[in-house]
């Protein structure tokens, strides 16, 4: 009986020693923390610049006639020029084509008025090229008339390959036109719808030199 008691005591001591050793082992074992990796995704936004065209806006060159005194030559035949009949400045006197002779009847003074030109006679600058009755119709005549500031006396020059188309301010579809494209002394100048022929193209030659 005494031996049994001793054995039980030894078993209890051994058990206690094992528990103590296990507890110490647990305490000494390092605790490994699980590291969690947080991935931050940054959304990249691309700002698009507005598309810009490298092509420049092309504007058609506007070539005006400088103010001055000119001989106005026909592009049908440059030896023929705009002429005031008989060099007479009176209302209604006709304007026609004539061989160049360098008289005042063939010299014209260009002046600007509200974006248009007034074509004054060098014989008497109070008289200007005028559209008969301010009527824009095929074949209506031009003549000389005292200046009054109406659209019948205002003209828009349009540059055209070295020459000018002279458009009426009454109706810009109508231009100065040499009747039948005929260059003979006294042939009439009137208005006609634009058609691009040389009968409607005029060369402005400055008296002091240079061609416009």
Secondary structure, 3 states (H helix, E strand, C coil): CHHHHHHHHHHHHHHHHHHHHHHHHHHHCCCCCCCCCCCCCCCCCCCCCCCCCCCCCCCCCCCCCCCEEEEEEECCCCCEEEEEHHHCCCCCCEEEEEECCCCHHHCEEEEEECCEEEEEECCCCCEEEEEHHHCCCCCCEEEEEECCCCHHHCEEEEEECCEEEEEECCCCCEEEEEHHHCCCCCCEEEEEECCCCHHHCEEEEECCCCEC
